[in-house]
Amino acid sequence: MRSTRNRLWPSNYADDKKKNMRLDAGSQVGDKYEVIVQPNKGADNVSVKKAAEANSHQILAKVVVNKNR
């Protein structure tokens, strides 16, 4: 497993407020990659913002995808 943590979406940090969540590329798992959903600290949604303030690195969801498909 190799760590490749990079932001996938939204690519513009200025959009964090209205998008509320972000998608990050996680670790490589064999020939597949993790996609991780995390809350944004600057989110408009109060619940999401509170969750991010408590732990901005928390993982709300994670999937493994084949990037070649």
HTML snippet that shows the backbone in 3Dmol.js (N, CA, C, O; Angstrom):
<script src="https://3Dmol.org/build/3Dmol-min.js"></script>
<div id="view" style="width:600px;height:400px;position:relative"></div>
<script>
const pdb = `
ATOM      1  N   MET A   1       0.847  -1.170   0.000  1.00  0.00           N
ATOM      2  CA  MET A   1       0.000   0.000   0.000  1.00  0.00           C
ATOM      3  C   MET A   1       0.893   1.233   0.000  1.00  0.00           C
ATOM      4  O   MET A   1       1.813   1.333   0.811  1.00  0.00           O
ATOM      5  N   ARG A   2       0.626   2.178  -0.909  1.00  0.00           N
ATOM      6  CA  ARG A   2       1.426   3.379  -1.033  1.00  0.00           C
ATOM      7  C   ARG A   2       0.513   4.581  -0.820  1.00  0.00           C
ATOM      8  O   ARG A   2      -0.585   4.629  -1.374  1.00  0.00           O
ATOM      9  N   SER A   3       0.959   5.558  -0.018  1.00  0.00           N
ATOM     10  CA  SER A   3       0.148   6.743   0.251  1.00  0.00           C
ATOM     11  C   SER A   3       0.329   7.765  -0.866  1.00  0.00           C
ATOM     12  O   SER A   3       1.453   8.094  -1.246  1.00  0.00           O
ATOM     13  N   THR A   4      -0.794   8.263  -1.386  1.00  0.00           N
ATOM     14  CA  THR A   4      -0.759   9.254  -2.463  1.00  0.00           C
ATOM     15  C   THR A   4      -1.719  10.398  -2.172  1.00  0.00           C
ATOM     16  O   THR A   4      -2.229  11.018  -3.105  1.00  0.00           O
ATOM     17  N   ARG A   5      -1.977  10.693  -0.913  1.00  0.00           N
ATOM     18  CA  ARG A   5      -3.032  11.625  -0.522  1.00  0.00           C
ATOM     19  C   ARG A   5      -2.941  12.951  -1.276  1.00  0.00           C
ATOM     20  O   ARG A   5      -2.024  13.740  -1.047  1.00  0.00           O
ATOM     21  N   ASN A   6      -3.888  13.189  -2.169  1.00  0.00           N
ATOM     22  CA  ASN A   6      -4.009  14.421  -2.936  1.00  0.00           C
ATOM     23  C   ASN A   6      -5.479  14.765  -3.072  1.00  0.00           C
ATOM     24  O   ASN A   6      -6.338  13.884  -3.120  1.00  0.00           O
ATOM     25  N   ARG A   7      -5.751  16.037  -3.130  1.00  0.00           N
ATOM     26  CA  ARG A   7      -7.122  16.490  -3.320  1.00  0.00           C
ATOM     27  C   ARG A   7      -7.566  16.202  -4.747  1.00  0.00           C
ATOM     28  O   ARG A   7      -6.860  16.511  -5.707  1.00  0.00           O
ATOM     29  N   LEU A   8      -8.745  15.607  -4.869  1.00  0.00           N
ATOM     30  CA  LEU A   8      -9.325  15.333  -6.183  1.00  0.00           C
ATOM     31  C   LEU A   8     -10.409  16.347  -6.544  1.00  0.00           C
ATOM     32  O   LEU A   8     -10.489  16.810  -7.682  1.00  0.00           O
ATOM     33  N   TRP A   9     -11.249  16.685  -5.550  1.00  0.00           N
ATOM     34  CA  TRP A   9     -12.394  17.569  -5.802  1.00  0.00           C
ATOM     35  C   TRP A   9     -12.857  18.202  -4.514  1.00  0.00           C
ATOM     36  O   TRP A   9     -12.844  17.503  -3.501  1.00  0.00           O
ATOM     37  N   PRO A  10     -13.259  19.438  -4.449  1.00  0.00           N
ATOM     38  CA  PRO A  10     -13.086  20.421  -5.506  1.00  0.00           C
ATOM     39  C   PRO A  10     -11.621  20.834  -5.602  1.00  0.00           C
ATOM     40  O   PRO A  10     -10.934  20.941  -4.586  1.00  0.00           O
ATOM     41  N   SER A  11     -11.156  21.062  -6.801  1.00  0.00           N
ATOM     42  CA  SER A  11      -9.745  21.391  -6.986  1.00  0.00           C
ATOM     43  C   SER A  11      -9.434  22.813  -6.532  1.00  0.00           C
ATOM     44  O   SER A  11      -8.293  23.118  -6.184  1.00  0.00           O
ATOM     45  N   ASN A  12     -10.439  23.680  -6.533  1.00  0.00           N
ATOM     46  CA  ASN A  12     -10.260  25.065  -6.108  1.00  0.00           C
ATOM     47  C   ASN A  12     -10.666  25.191  -4.640  1.00  0.00           C
ATOM     48  O   ASN A  12     -11.833  24.997  -4.301  1.00  0.00           O
ATOM     49  N   TYR A  13      -9.713  25.515  -3.774  1.00  0.00           N
ATOM     50  CA  TYR A  13      -9.987  25.623  -2.339  1.00  0.00           C
ATOM     51  C   TYR A  13     -11.061  26.673  -2.038  1.00  0.00           C
ATOM     52  O   TYR A  13     -11.728  26.598  -1.007  1.00  0.00           O
ATOM     53  N   ALA A  14     -11.228  27.641  -2.924  1.00  0.00           N
ATOM     54  CA  ALA A  14     -12.246  28.673  -2.725  1.00  0.00           C
ATOM     55  C   ALA A  14     -13.653  28.080  -2.760  1.00  0.00           C
ATOM     56  O   ALA A  14     -14.592  28.691  -2.250  1.00  0.00           O
ATOM     57  N   ASP A  15     -13.809  26.900  -3.353  1.00  0.00           N
ATOM     58  CA  ASP A  15     -15.116  26.237  -3.437  1.00  0.00           C
ATOM     59  C   ASP A  15     -15.451  25.424  -2.192  1.00  0.00           C
ATOM     60  O   ASP A  15     -16.558  24.894  -2.094  1.00  0.00           O
ATOM     61  N   ASP A  16     -14.528  25.308  -1.240  1.00  0.00           N
ATOM     62  CA  ASP A  16     -14.740  24.480  -0.053  1.00  0.00           C
ATOM     63  C   ASP A  16     -16.014  24.850   0.699  1.00  0.00           C
ATOM     64  O   ASP A  16     -16.743  23.972   1.162  1.00  0.00           O
ATOM     65  N   LYS A  17     -16.281  26.146   0.821  1.00  0.00           N
ATOM     66  CA  LYS A  17     -17.429  26.616   1.600  1.00  0.00           C
ATOM     67  C   LYS A  17     -18.747  26.067   1.049  1.00  0.00           C
ATOM     68  O   LYS A  17     -19.565  25.540   1.803  1.00  0.00           O
ATOM     69  N   LYS A  18     -18.948  26.190  -0.246  1.00  0.00           N
ATOM     70  CA  LYS A  18     -20.228  25.761  -0.821  1.00  0.00           C
ATOM     71  C   LYS A  18     -20.295  24.262  -1.104  1.00  0.00           C
ATOM     72  O   LYS A  18     -21.390  23.706  -1.195  1.00  0.00           O
ATOM     73  N   LYS A  19     -19.149  23.599  -1.247  1.00  0.00           N
ATOM     74  CA  LYS A  19     -19.142  22.157  -1.530  1.00  0.00           C
ATOM     75  C   LYS A  19     -19.252  21.314  -0.259  1.00  0.00           C
ATOM     76  O   LYS A  19     -19.707  20.171  -0.321  1.00  0.00           O
ATOM     77  N   ASN A  20     -18.848  21.850   0.881  1.00  0.00           N
ATOM     78  CA  ASN A  20     -18.940  21.202   2.194  1.00  0.00           C
ATOM     79  C   ASN A  20     -17.992  20.021   2.392  1.00  0.00           C
ATOM     80  O   ASN A  20     -17.413  19.886   3.471  1.00  0.00           O
ATOM     81  N   MET A  21     -17.819  19.183   1.414  1.00  0.00           N
ATOM     82  CA  MET A  21     -16.964  17.991   1.516  1.00  0.00           C
ATOM     83  C   MET A  21     -15.858  18.083   0.477  1.00  0.00           C
ATOM     84  O   MET A  21     -15.904  18.913  -0.431  1.00  0.00           O
ATOM     85  N   ARG A  22     -14.867  17.218   0.627  1.00  0.00           N
ATOM     86  CA  ARG A  22     -13.832  17.103  -0.397  1.00  0.00           C
ATOM     87  C   ARG A  22     -13.529  15.627  -0.642  1.00  0.00           C
ATOM     88  O   ARG A  22     -13.741  14.778   0.224  1.00  0.00           O
ATOM     89  N   LEU A  23     -13.031  15.348  -1.832  1.00  0.00           N
ATOM     90  CA  LEU A  23     -12.587  14.005  -2.189  1.00  0.00           C
ATOM     91  C   LEU A  23     -11.073  14.030  -2.307  1.00  0.00           C
ATOM     92  O   LEU A  23     -10.510  14.869  -3.009  1.00  0.00           O
ATOM     93  N   ASP A  24     -10.425  13.113  -1.623  1.00  0.00           N
ATOM     94  CA  ASP A  24      -8.972  12.985  -1.679  1.00  0.00           C
ATOM     95  C   ASP A  24      -8.604  11.623  -2.239  1.00  0.00           C
ATOM     96  O   ASP A  24      -9.311  10.637  -2.029  1.00  0.00           O
ATOM     97  N   ALA A  25      -7.479  11.581  -2.960  1.00  0.00           N
ATOM     98  CA  ALA A  25      -6.915  10.299  -3.387  1.00  0.00           C
ATOM     99  C   ALA A  25      -6.181   9.733  -2.193  1.00  0.00           C
ATOM    100  O   ALA A  25      -5.316  10.393  -1.619  1.00  0.00           O
ATOM    101  N   GLY A  26      -6.518   8.526  -1.822  1.00  0.00           N
ATOM    102  CA  GLY A  26      -5.865   7.880  -0.692  1.00  0.00           C
ATOM    103  C   GLY A  26      -4.723   7.001  -1.149  1.00  0.00           C
ATOM    104  O   GLY A  26      -4.020   7.333  -2.104  1.00  0.00           O
ATOM    105  N   SER A  27      -4.539   5.910  -0.489  1.00  0.00           N
ATOM    106  CA  SER A  27      -3.431   4.998  -0.766  1.00  0.00           C
ATOM    107  C   SER A  27      -3.704   4.125  -1.984  1.00  0.00           C
ATOM    108  O   SER A  27      -4.853   3.859  -2.338  1.00  0.00           O
ATOM    109  N   GLN A  28      -2.630   3.694  -2.606  1.00  0.00           N
ATOM    110  CA  GLN A  28      -2.738   2.718  -3.678  1.00  0.00           C
ATOM    111  C   GLN A  28      -2.862   1.347  -3.038  1.00  0.00           C
ATOM    112  O   GLN A  28      -2.085   0.993  -2.152  1.00  0.00           O
ATOM    113  N   VAL A  29      -3.841   0.581  -3.492  1.00  0.00           N
ATOM    114  CA  VAL A  29      -4.077  -0.771  -2.983  1.00  0.00           C
ATOM    115  C   VAL A  29      -3.969  -1.708  -4.179  1.00  0.00           C
ATOM    116  O   VAL A  29      -4.928  -1.866  -4.934  1.00  0.00           O
ATOM    117  N   GLY A  30      -2.814  -2.325  -4.352  1.00  0.00           N
ATOM    118  CA  GLY A  30      -2.580  -3.132  -5.549  1.00  0.00           C
ATOM    119  C   GLY A  30      -2.597  -2.232  -6.765  1.00  0.00           C
ATOM    120  O   GLY A  30      -1.822  -1.279  -6.844  1.00  0.00           O
ATOM    121  N   ASP A  31      -3.476  -2.523  -7.722  1.00  0.00           N
ATOM    122  CA  ASP A  31      -3.591  -1.686  -8.916  1.00  0.00           C
ATOM    123  C   ASP A  31      -4.783  -0.731  -8.823  1.00  0.00           C
ATOM    124  O   ASP A  31      -5.188  -0.142  -9.826  1.00  0.00           O
ATOM    125  N   LYS A  32      -5.337  -0.581  -7.637  1.00  0.00           N
ATOM    126  CA  LYS A  32      -6.486   0.298  -7.414  1.00  0.00           C
ATOM    127  C   LYS A  32      -6.104   1.424  -6.451  1.00  0.00           C
ATOM    128  O   LYS A  32      -5.035   1.392  -5.841  1.00  0.00           O
ATOM    129  N   TYR A  33      -6.982   2.413  -6.321  1.00  0.00           N
ATOM    130  CA  TYR A  33      -6.721   3.561  -5.458  1.00  0.00           C
ATOM    131  C   TYR A  33      -7.925   3.856  -4.574  1.00  0.00           C
ATOM    132  O   TYR A  33      -9.071   3.667  -4.982  1.00  0.00           O
ATOM    133  N   GLU A  34      -7.655   4.320  -3.364  1.00  0.00           N
ATOM    134  CA  GLU A  34      -8.719   4.749  -2.461  1.00  0.00           C
ATOM    135  C   GLU A  34      -9.172   6.154  -2.842  1.00  0.00           C
ATOM    136  O   GLU A  34      -8.359   6.988  -3.239  1.00  0.00           O
ATOM    137  N   VAL A  35     -10.464   6.411  -2.719  1.00  0.00           N
ATOM    138  CA  VAL A  35     -11.027   7.756  -2.794  1.00  0.00           C
ATOM    139  C   VAL A  35     -11.681   7.991  -1.443  1.00  0.00           C
ATOM    140  O   VAL A  35     -12.516   7.201  -1.003  1.00  0.00           O
ATOM    141  N   ILE A  36     -11.297   9.082  -0.784  1.00  0.00           N
ATOM    142  CA  ILE A  36     -11.714   9.361   0.585  1.00  0.00           C
ATOM    143  C   ILE A  36     -12.559  10.631   0.624  1.00  0.00           C
ATOM    144  O   ILE A  36     -12.207  11.632   0.001  1.00  0.00           O
ATOM    145  N   VAL A  37     -13.675  10.591   1.355  1.00  0.00           N
ATOM    146  CA  VAL A  37     -14.540  11.757   1.553  1.00  0.00           C
ATOM    147  C   VAL A  37     -14.247  12.327   2.935  1.00  0.00           C
ATOM    148  O   VAL A  37     -14.300  11.618   3.940  1.00  0.00           O
ATOM    149  N   GLN A  38     -13.933  13.642   2.968  1.00  0.00           N
ATOM    150  CA  GLN A  38     -13.645  14.312   4.233  1.00  0.00           C
ATOM    151  C   GLN A  38     -14.408  15.633   4.305  1.00  0.00           C
ATOM    152  O   GLN A  38     -14.706  16.232   3.271  1.00  0.00           O
ATOM    153  N   PRO A  39     -14.730  16.095   5.528  1.00  0.00           N
ATOM    154  CA  PRO A  39     -15.438  17.364   5.684  1.00  0.00           C
ATOM    155  C   PRO A  39     -14.486  18.548   5.518  1.00  0.00           C
ATOM    156  O   PRO A  39     -13.299  18.446   5.831  1.00  0.00           O
ATOM    157  N   ASN A  40     -15.012  19.667   5.026  1.00  0.00           N
ATOM    158  CA  ASN A  40     -14.235  20.902   4.899  1.00  0.00           C
ATOM    159  C   ASN A  40     -14.444  21.790   6.118  1.00  0.00           C
ATOM    160  O   ASN A  40     -15.573  21.963   6.577  1.00  0.00           O
ATOM    161  N   LYS A  41     -13.355  22.354   6.646  1.00  0.00           N
ATOM    162  CA  LYS A  41     -13.443  23.247   7.807  1.00  0.00           C
ATOM    163  C   LYS A  41     -14.260  24.498   7.513  1.00  0.00           C
ATOM    164  O   LYS A  41     -14.917  25.031   8.407  1.00  0.00           O
ATOM    165  N   GLY A  42     -14.229  24.969   6.281  1.00  0.00           N
ATOM    166  CA  GLY A  42     -14.940  26.187   5.924  1.00  0.00           C
ATOM    167  C   GLY A  42     -16.326  25.946   5.361  1.00  0.00           C
ATOM    168  O   GLY A  42     -16.871  26.816   4.682  1.00  0.00           O
ATOM    169  N   ALA A  43     -16.906  24.794   5.623  1.00  0.00           N
ATOM    170  CA  ALA A  43     -18.196  24.411   5.037  1.00  0.00           C
ATOM    171  C   ALA A  43     -19.329  25.349   5.441  1.00  0.00           C
ATOM    172  O   ALA A  43     -19.351  25.858   6.562  1.00  0.00           O
ATOM    173  N   ASP A  44     -20.262  25.573   4.530  1.00  0.00           N
ATOM    174  CA  ASP A  44     -21.486  26.324   4.830  1.00  0.00           C
ATOM    175  C   ASP A  44     -22.382  25.546   5.790  1.00  0.00           C
ATOM    176  O   ASP A  44     -22.995  26.134   6.681  1.00  0.00           O
ATOM    177  N   ASN A  45     -22.458  24.236   5.612  1.00  0.00           N
ATOM    178  CA  ASN A  45     -23.302  23.381   6.439  1.00  0.00           C
ATOM    179  C   ASN A  45     -22.729  23.318   7.854  1.00  0.00           C
ATOM    180  O   ASN A  45     -21.585  22.906   8.046  1.00  0.00           O
ATOM    181  N   VAL A  46     -23.519  23.723   8.834  1.00  0.00           N
ATOM    182  CA  VAL A  46     -23.055  23.816  10.223  1.00  0.00           C
ATOM    183  C   VAL A  46     -22.597  22.463  10.766  1.00  0.00           C
ATOM    184  O   VAL A  46     -21.568  22.389  11.438  1.00  0.00           O
ATOM    185  N   SER A  47     -23.333  21.406  10.489  1.00  0.00           N
ATOM    186  CA  SER A  47     -22.961  20.074  10.984  1.00  0.00           C
ATOM    187  C   SER A  47     -21.637  19.603  10.395  1.00  0.00           C
ATOM    188  O   SER A  47     -20.799  19.044  11.102  1.00  0.00           O
ATOM    189  N   VAL A  48     -21.454  19.831   9.105  1.00  0.00           N
ATOM    190  CA  VAL A  48     -20.203  19.437   8.449  1.00  0.00           C
ATOM    191  C   VAL A  48     -19.048  20.260   9.002  1.00  0.00           C
ATOM    192  O   VAL A  48     -17.969  19.729   9.266  1.00  0.00           O
ATOM    193  N   LYS A  49     -19.276  21.549   9.175  1.00  0.00           N
ATOM    194  CA  LYS A  49     -18.233  22.437   9.710  1.00  0.00           C
ATOM    195  C   LYS A  49     -17.817  22.000  11.117  1.00  0.00           C
ATOM    196  O   LYS A  49     -16.626  21.963  11.424  1.00  0.00           O
ATOM    197  N   LYS A  50     -18.785  21.670  11.968  1.00  0.00           N
ATOM    198  CA  LYS A  50     -18.471  21.210  13.328  1.00  0.00           C
ATOM    199  C   LYS A  50     -17.674  19.913  13.297  1.00  0.00           C
ATOM    200  O   LYS A  50     -16.731  19.738  14.068  1.00  0.00           O
ATOM    201  N   ALA A  51     -18.053  19.006  12.407  1.00  0.00           N
ATOM    202  CA  ALA A  51     -17.327  17.735  12.281  1.00  0.00           C
ATOM    203  C   ALA A  51     -15.885  17.984  11.848  1.00  0.00           C
ATOM    204  O   ALA A  51     -14.961  17.356  12.365  1.00  0.00           O
ATOM    205  N   ALA A  52     -15.695  18.897  10.901  1.00  0.00           N
ATOM    206  CA  ALA A  52     -14.347  19.211  10.417  1.00  0.00           C
ATOM    207  C   ALA A  52     -13.518  19.907  11.486  1.00  0.00           C
ATOM    208  O   ALA A  52     -12.320  19.652  11.610  1.00  0.00           O
ATOM    209  N   GLU A  53     -14.147  20.781  12.253  1.00  0.00           N
ATOM    210  CA  GLU A  53     -13.423  21.472  13.322  1.00  0.00           C
ATOM    211  C   GLU A  53     -12.985  20.488  14.402  1.00  0.00           C
ATOM    212  O   GLU A  53     -11.925  20.659  15.005  1.00  0.00           O
ATOM    213  N   ALA A  54     -13.787  19.469  14.646  1.00  0.00           N
ATOM    214  CA  ALA A  54     -13.432  18.449  15.638  1.00  0.00           C
ATOM    215  C   ALA A  54     -12.285  17.580  15.128  1.00  0.00           C
ATOM    216  O   ALA A  54     -11.404  17.200  15.899  1.00  0.00           O
ATOM    217  N   ASN A  55     -12.292  17.263  13.822  1.00  0.00           N
ATOM    218  CA  ASN A  55     -11.236  16.432  13.239  1.00  0.00           C
ATOM    219  C   ASN A  55     -11.307  16.566  11.720  1.00  0.00           C
ATOM    220  O   ASN A  55     -12.085  15.869  11.068  1.00  0.00           O
ATOM    221  N   SER A  56     -10.499  17.456  11.160  1.00  0.00           N
ATOM    222  CA  SER A  56     -10.549  17.710   9.715  1.00  0.00           C
ATOM    223  C   SER A  56      -9.987  16.556   8.891  1.00  0.00           C
ATOM    224  O   SER A  56     -10.126  16.545   7.668  1.00  0.00           O
ATOM    225  N   HIS A  57      -9.356  15.592   9.545  1.00  0.00           N
ATOM    226  CA  HIS A  57      -8.798  14.443   8.829  1.00  0.00           C
ATOM    227  C   HIS A  57      -9.673  13.196   8.944  1.00  0.00           C
ATOM    228  O   HIS A  57      -9.295  12.119   8.481  1.00  0.00           O
ATOM    229  N   GLN A  58     -10.849  13.348   9.566  1.00  0.00           N
ATOM    230  CA  GLN A  58     -11.710  12.178   9.705  1.00  0.00           C
ATOM    231  C   GLN A  58     -12.195  11.712   8.335  1.00  0.00           C
ATOM    232  O   GLN A  58     -12.399  12.513   7.423  1.00  0.00           O
ATOM    233  N   ILE A  59     -12.369  10.431   8.217  1.00  0.00           N
ATOM    234  CA  ILE A  59     -12.827   9.831   6.969  1.00  0.00           C
ATOM    235  C   ILE A  59     -14.312   9.518   7.112  1.00  0.00           C
ATOM    236  O   ILE A  59     -14.712   8.695   7.936  1.00  0.00           O
ATOM    237  N   LEU A  60     -15.124  10.192   6.292  1.00  0.00           N
ATOM    238  CA  LEU A  60     -16.566   9.970   6.316  1.00  0.00           C
ATOM    239  C   LEU A  60     -16.947   8.770   5.458  1.00  0.00           C
ATOM    240  O   LEU A  60     -17.908   8.061   5.756  1.00  0.00           O
ATOM    241  N   ALA A  61     -16.189   8.554   4.399  1.00  0.00           N
ATOM    242  CA  ALA A  61     -16.418   7.405   3.516  1.00  0.00           C
ATOM    243  C   ALA A  61     -15.135   7.126   2.749  1.00  0.00           C
ATOM    244  O   ALA A  61     -14.319   8.018   2.520  1.00  0.00           O
ATOM    245  N   LYS A  62     -14.976   5.860   2.358  1.00  0.00           N
ATOM    246  CA  LYS A  62     -13.798   5.460   1.582  1.00  0.00           C
ATOM    247  C   LYS A  62     -14.208   4.353   0.623  1.00  0.00           C
ATOM    248  O   LYS A  62     -14.885   3.400   1.007  1.00  0.00           O
ATOM    249  N   VAL A  63     -13.788   4.491  -0.629  1.00  0.00           N
ATOM    250  CA  VAL A  63     -14.020   3.450  -1.629  1.00  0.00           C
ATOM    251  C   VAL A  63     -12.702   3.162  -2.344  1.00  0.00           C
ATOM    252  O   VAL A  63     -11.801   4.001  -2.368  1.00  0.00           O
ATOM    253  N   VAL A  64     -12.601   1.988  -2.915  1.00  0.00           N
ATOM    254  CA  VAL A  64     -11.429   1.624  -3.712  1.00  0.00           C
ATOM    255  C   VAL A  64     -11.889   1.539  -5.164  1.00  0.00           C
ATOM    256  O   VAL A  64     -12.850   0.836  -5.478  1.00  0.00           O
ATOM    257  N   VAL A  65     -11.196   2.261  -6.049  1.00  0.00           N
ATOM    258  CA  VAL A  65     -11.596   2.320  -7.456  1.00  0.00           C
ATOM    259  C   VAL A  65     -10.438   1.931  -8.367  1.00  0.00           C
ATOM    260  O   VAL A  65      -9.267   2.049  -8.007  1.00  0.00           O
ATOM    261  N   ASN A  66     -10.799   1.469  -9.549  1.00  0.00           N
ATOM    262  CA  ASN A  66      -9.826   1.178 -10.593  1.00  0.00           C
ATOM    263  C   ASN A  66      -9.748   2.426 -11.456  1.00  0.00           C
ATOM    264  O   ASN A  66     -10.705   2.742 -12.163  1.00  0.00           O
ATOM    265  N   LYS A  67      -8.634   3.139 -11.415  1.00  0.00           N
ATOM    266  CA  LYS A  67      -8.540   4.408 -12.142  1.00  0.00           C
ATOM    267  C   LYS A  67      -8.457   4.230 -13.654  1.00  0.00           C
ATOM    268  O   LYS A  67      -8.566   5.205 -14.396  1.00  0.00           O
ATOM    269  N   ASN A  68      -8.269   3.025 -14.108  1.00  0.00           N
ATOM    270  CA  ASN A  68      -8.160   2.765 -15.544  1.00  0.00           C
ATOM    271  C   ASN A  68      -9.492   2.421 -16.196  1.00  0.00           C
ATOM    272  O   ASN A  68      -9.531   2.098 -17.383  1.00  0.00           O
ATOM    273  N   ARG A  69     -10.582   2.483 -15.438  1.00  0.00           N
ATOM    274  CA  ARG A  69     -11.900   2.157 -15.994  1.00  0.00           C
ATOM    275  C   ARG A  69     -12.802   3.334 -15.950  1.00  0.00           C
ATOM    276  O   ARG A  69     -13.954   3.246 -16.375  1.00  0.00           O
TER     277      ARG A  69
END
`;
const viewer = $3Dmol.createViewer("view");
viewer.addModel(pdb, "pdb");
viewer.setStyle({}, {cartoon: {color: "spectrum"}});
viewer.zoomTo();
viewer.render();
</script>
